[in-house]
């Protein structure tokens, strides 16, 4: 795959994963609001789940920024040094973030918290996006 195609695919995946994390955070927020309306304390397990979702959302924002910057630089002109940078740093940083998101989504799929019922499509689609975007190791 050409570097520009690869960047476009990764940028698209980052955007779609950010949307999934928005859904996760909204579901956690809604669960807390429902507890508040019923005048019960929300489950304590929601706080670390929300904190980690917020951290990963921020990491996806960073990934979008450095992928976007890399794309702009490639549009200005390709050089062997820059393409090496793309391969070595940008792609490895994106892969690291995607691996962390994968772990979170797998944990979310196994999470059982009273009153918290995220749509399974969130992790199913998120994991599929990551699988399609990560480079194949040979």
Secondary structure, 3 states (H helix, E strand, C coil): CCHHHHHHHHHHHHHHHHHHHHHHHHHHHHHHHHHHHCCCCCCCHHHHHHHHHHHHHHHHHHHHHHHHHHHHHHHHCCCHHHHHHHHHHHHHHHHHHHHHHHHHHHHHHHCCECCECCCCHHHHHHHHHHHHHCCCCC
